[in-house]
Amino acid sequence: MIIGTEAEMLALGARLAQVARPGDAIALEGGLGAGKTTLARGLLAALGLEEEAPSPSFAIVQPYDPPLVRYPVTHVDLYRLEDAAEIGELALGELLQDSLLLIEWPERMGGSLWPHSLVLTIEALPDGSRRLTATVPAAWKERWPLK
């Protein structure tokens, strides 16, 4: 799928918000500036977040809880992690029990990404648009909004 504008990326996030739920993990892959945080912002806004969500690059883990959003969402940015062993300290598995996880830079997890994770790869194209490629696991087959 080709996403031409920032507004389209925000709209995709909003579409995902309609079908995502606590216990889901959405892995956002792509280089710096690809649009991962923009997609996350669209999702969070659709779930009720009124202010602009900051990139969690510095905090690494940014939780959002009701009443700010309809249900708990944890936005994670693993860019600054240098070793997959550091993932255990973040207790993402515990957060996944009752939260939607949005994970930027999931490749930093090594092979520990959950098999039910929706993986979205965003590639910046020379014309400024983005190519989105999705790896849709069985847990998402009936909910995937881009059929």
ChimeraX attribute file (.defattr): number of C-alpha atoms within 10 A of each C-alpha:
attribute: neighborCount
match mode: 1-to-1
recipient: residues
	/A:1	10
	/A:2	15
	/A:3	20
	/A:4	14
	/A:5	13
	/A:6	16
	/A:7	13
	/A:8	16
	/A:9	25
	/A:10	22
	/A:11	20
	/A:12	19
	/A:13	23
	/A:14	21
	/A:15	17
	/A:16	22
	/A:17	19
	/A:18	13
	/A:19	12
	/A:20	19
	/A:21	16
	/A:22	16
	/A:23	18
	/A:24	21
	/A:25	24
	/A:26	22
	/A:27	23
	/A:28	26
	/A:29	21
	/A:30	18
	/A:31	14
	/A:32	12
	/A:33	11
	/A:34	21
	/A:35	25
	/A:36	26
	/A:37	25
	/A:38	23
	/A:39	24
	/A:40	27
	/A:41	24
	/A:42	25
	/A:43	25
	/A:44	28
	/A:45	21
	/A:46	20
	/A:47	20
	/A:48	14
	/A:49	19
	/A:50	11
	/A:51	10
	/A:52	11
	/A:53	17
	/A:54	14
	/A:55	19
	/A:56	19
	/A:57	16
	/A:58	12
	/A:59	13
	/A:60	18
	/A:61	19
	/A:62	17
	/A:63	15
	/A:64	19
	/A:65	13
	/A:66	12
	/A:67	10
	/A:68	16
	/A:69	16
	/A:70	14
	/A:71	16
	/A:72	21
	/A:73	28
	/A:74	23
	/A:75	27
	/A:76	24
	/A:77	24
	/A:78	24
	/A:79	16
	/A:80	12
	/A:81	14
	/A:82	11
	/A:83	11
	/A:84	15
	/A:85	11
	/A:86	13
	/A:87	17
	/A:88	11
	/A:89	7
	/A:90	12
	/A:91	10
	/A:92	17
	/A:93	15
	/A:94	10
	/A:95	17
	/A:96	19
	/A:97	12
	/A:98	16
	/A:99	23
	/A:100	23
	/A:101	27
	/A:102	28
	/A:103	28
	/A:104	26
	/A:105	20
	/A:106	22
	/A:107	17
	/A:108	20
	/A:109	19
	/A:110	11
	/A:111	10
	/A:112	12
	/A:113	18
	/A:114	14
	/A:115	12
	/A:116	15
	/A:117	21
	/A:118	24
	/A:119	20
	/A:120	18
	/A:121	19
	/A:122	24
	/A:123	22
	/A:124	18
	/A:125	13
	/A:126	7
	/A:127	7
	/A:128	13
	/A:129	18
	/A:130	22
	/A:131	15
	/A:132	18
	/A:133	14
	/A:134	15
	/A:135	12
	/A:136	16
	/A:137	14
	/A:138	13
	/A:139	13
	/A:140	16
	/A:141	11
	/A:142	11
	/A:143	14
	/A:144	17
	/A:145	13
	/A:146	9
	/A:147	6
